[in-house]
Amino acid sequence: MAINKKVNLRDVRAYLKIEPGSKDDQNLRVLMAVNLVRDKTVKPSGDGDGTYKVLEPIIPVNFSLDGTDQEGVLDVHFPRSYIDDTTFGLEDLVELSKGDMILITGETNYGKTTIALSILGENLDLFPVSVLMGSEYTSSAGEITPKLKRRLRRMNWVKWIEDGKPRFKLLPVEHDYEDYVERDGLTAIDWISLPGEYYLVDRVMKTIKNSEGQGLTAVVLQKNKAAEFAEGGQRSERYADLVLKIDRFGEHESLLTIGKVKAPKGKRVTGRTWAFGITDYGANLIDIREVIKCPKCWGKGYVKQGNENKRCPSCKGMKYIDKDPKREQRKEENDGKQHNDRYNGATV
């Protein structure tokens, strides 16, 4: 009998050439309904009398508690700006281990791909093999698109090519993602598309995670404007170890919020938020800074004045303010200094 298959008493009788109602038939019924069920070899399928599901034999895991607290922990490098040296500081907030999954969700055109490619580029040395999946990265002829080539060249802080060969596999995958995950390696999937079948997203995420072994995956999912969860709802996050949510912030910036975290390093990690810009046609991050909900309007973006709602004068309707209150002052001073340097003929 095959594992994870259903068997029917009728089929077993036919195979063993047992007459219905005979003594051997009664013995077969007892064997299936009592002995094999008790031994957890089969269980009633619920599909009807006489049908059983064959159970997969599970062997208990033998283990010890030897080793250190750093066993299995990955030295993951998170995205940062190589233009102004600003950073999210996620290395100090989140712990990732072998076999973990990062889920990146967000609106179109606000930084999901930039974050995913940055995670790939930052960690090429962490694993012996890396993979990037995405149907929008390759042409119908199976070649890298000029757009991706330009973006990778602009990410000049990464050594993408070594000895004339790419340091990662670029795969034009649009479905069955789990079949192409590099076991014990680094895999970035940008993005998973399940048109009309987003109820299957948790099953897809589980099979991807089961395929990665001791590796690490970074998976991108689309989410609608102002939505809390990606397409597929809460089920999309069930198997993620770290969720990074990206939304628009004003006209030209993005907002990264830490969602679910299975292994936080601090007490308050989930919900922390950073604003950041994207430059070089989507290739690089810039001006990363932590922001908090405006204490004057409580993150609404407006305040009550009489019978009217007025734009909050503190956050200017943005709902967030810089966590470091002196940052804006320093930025204005630096902008003023650069202006004076240019005016005086200095090289900036």
N, C-alpha and C positions, 0 to 999 in steps of 0.2 A: 504493500500500500504506500502511495506517495505522500510525502509530508505536505501539510497545508491543503490537502484535497479532501473532498467529501466522498464517503462510501455509503452505499445503500444495501440493506440486508438482501434485497431482491437480487442485486448484482453478485453479492458474495455467494448466495445460494446457487445461482446459475454457474458461477465459476467452479464451485466445489461439487456441483451436481447433486445438491441436496433437495429432496422432495419437500415442498411446503406442507407444514403440519406434522412432519415426521419427528421422531425423537431427536435426530441430528439437528433438525430445524429448531427445536426447543432449546437444545444445548447451545446452538449458535446465538440465539436471542439472549440467553443468560450470559454467555461469554461477552457479548458486545455491551449489553445494558448494565452489567454488574462488574465483571472482572476487569475489562479493559477501561471502563469509565473510572473505576476505583483506582486503577494503576495510572490514570491520566495519560493513557495511550490514545483514547478517543473521547469525544463528548457529544451529546445530542446537538445537532446543528440548529434545531429550531425551525427547520424547513418542513418538517412533517415526520410522522412516525416511521422509524426504520432508517433514517438518514443520520449519519454521524460525521463529525469533522475530525480528521486525523491531526493530532497535536504534535508539534515539533518537540523532540526531546531536548530538555534544557539541563545542561550540566552546571552544577554550582561552581562559582568562581572561587578558586583557592587564592588567598592573598595574605599579606603581612602588612604591618604598619612601619616597616623599615623605610629609611630614606629621609629626605628633607622636605620642608614646606615648599621649596622651589621646584620639586620634581614635577615635570610635565608643563611647567609654566613657560610660556613663550615670551621672548624679548621683542614684542611687537613694537614697531615704530609707527606712530600715527601721523596723519597729515599735518603739515606746518607750512609757514610761508618762508621761502628762501629769498624773498625780495626785501622784507623789512624785519625778518627774524621774529615774527609773532607766532604764537602757538596756542593750540587748544589746551595743552597740558594733560591730554587723556592718559598718557603713560603713568601719571601719578594718581589717577582716579580709578582705572579699570585694570583688572587682571584677566588675561586670556590664556587658555591652556590648549594643549594639543587636542584636536578634534572639535574646536569651537567654531561658531558661525557668527559673523557680523552681518547684520541686516541694515541696509541703507535705504531709507524711504524718502520720497520727496516729490515735489512738483517738477514738471518739465522745465528745463532751462535754468535751474537755480542751484546746480552744483553737485548733483548725485554722481555724475560721471567723473568730475574733477576729484571728488573724495575717493571714489573707487579706484581710479588710476593712481592716485597718490598712495593709497594703501598698497597697491601692487608694486609701485616703484620703490617705496620705502623698505619693502621687505623681500626683495629679490634674493638677497643674500641669506635669508633665514631658512630657506628650504632648497633642496637639491633641484626641484623642478617647479615651474610656475605656469599657470594657464590663464588666459583671458578669453572669455566667451562673449560673443555679442554679434547679432546679425547686422547691426549698423556700422560695424568696424570693417566690414569686407564688402567688396562689390559682388555682383552676380557671377563674375568670372572667378571668384575665389581669391581675389587679391586685396591687399590692404588698401583702404580708401585714402585719398590724398588728405582728407580732413584729419584722420587719425595720425598720419605721418607728420603733418604740421604740428599737431598738438604734442606729440611725443618729442619732436625736436625742440619745441619751446620749453618742455620740462627738462632743461639741460642739466639739472642737478642729478638726473638718473642716467646711469650707463646702460642704455637699452640694448646696445649691440656690443658683442665681444667676439673678437676673432672673426669678424665678418658675419656673425650669426646672431639672431635675436635671442635674448636671454629668457624669453617666455614663449609659449605656444599660443598663437592666435587662431582660435577655432570659430568658424562661422556656424554657431549652434543656435537653433531656434526652438528646439523642443528636446525632450528626453535628456535634460541637462545632467542628471545624475550619472548617465552612462559615460560622460566625458570629464567628470571631475577627476583631478589628478590625486590619486591616493597618496597620503603622507606628504602632499605638496601644498602649494598655495594656489587657490583658484578664485578668480574674480568673475562674477557673472553679471553682466550689465546689458540688459536687464531681463527678468523673467516675464514672459508674456503668456497669459492664459485666457485669451479673449472668449468671454462667455462661460468660462469654467473656473472662475476664481474661487469657487467653493472647494476646489482641489488643491489650493495653495499650501495648506498644511501638510498634505500627503507628499507634495513635490518637495517641500523644504525638508521633510523627514528623510526622504530617499537621498537627497543631496548630502545631508549630514551623515547618513549611514555610509555614504560612499567615500568620505574624505579621510577615514582612518585617523592617523595622528597629525593630519594636516590642519589647514585653516581655510575657510571660505569666506568671501565677502560677496554678498548677494544684494542686488539692487531691485527694488520694486517701486512702481509708480504709486503716487497717492494724489488725490484731488486737492484742490486749493482749500486750505483751512481744515482739512480732514485730520482726525487724530491718527487713524490707521491707514495702512496701504490698501490697495485693492485686494479684497479678500477678507478685510476686517481684522479682528483680533486674532483669528486663527493664523494669520501670516507671521505672527511673532512667537508662536508656541515653541519653536525649536531654536530660536535665536538666543545667543548668549550675551550679545550686545546689540542694542538698537540705536541707530543714529537717525534722527528725523530732521529733514531739511525743508524749510519754508522760505518764502520771500520775505525780505525785510526792507520796506520802503521801495524806492524805484530801482535801485541799482545794487542792492546787497542781499545777502542770504542770512538765514538764522539756522544754526545747528543746535538741536536739543538732544540731550542724552535721554533715551527712553529706558527700556528694560535693561537691567544689568544683573547678571547672575553672580558675578564675583566683584563687587565694589571694594575699593581699597579704603574708602572713607565712609562716614556716616551719611553724608548728603551728596549723592551723586546723580541719581535720577532727577530730571527736571532742570539741571543746570544748563545754561544756554549761552551761546557765543554768536556774535554777529561777525560777518566776514565778507570781504569782497573777492571777486574773481577777475583776473586780468589775463592778458596775453591770449585772448580768444578762447577762454575756458581752460587754459593750461596751468595757471598758477593761482595760489591763494594770496591774499594781501589783507593787511589791517585786521587781523584776528583779535578780538577782545571779548571778554566775558561781559554779559549784560544781565540785568535783573529787571523784574517787573517794576514799573514806575510806582513809587510809594505814594505819590500824590493822587493819581487816578486809579490805583490798584490794577494797572494793566489794561484799563479800558480804552485809553487814548483820548478820553474826554472827561471834563468835569462839569458839574451842575452849576450854572449861574442863573439864579432866579428860576424861571420856567424853561430855560433853554440849556442845551448841551453845547459846551464850548470846547474847542481843541485844548488839550492839556498843555499849559505853558511850560511844564517841566520836561516832558518827553516829546513835545511838539506833535502829539498824535501817534507816535511810534509804539507806544505801550511799554517800551523798554528804555532804560537808561544805562550808561556804562557803569559797571560795578566799581571801577576805579574813578572817583569823581575828579581826580586831577588829570586824567588822560586827555580830556578835551582841551584843557588849558595848555598842556604840553604840546598837543597837536597844533594849536593855534600859534604857539610860540615858535615851533619848528617851521610851520608854513611861513610865518613872518620872517624868520631868519633866512630861509631859502629865497624869499622874495628880495630881501635886502642884498643877499649875496649875488643874485642875478643882476640887480640894479647896479651894484658896485663892480661888476665884471668878474666876480670870482667864479670858479668852476664848482658846480654842485654835483 
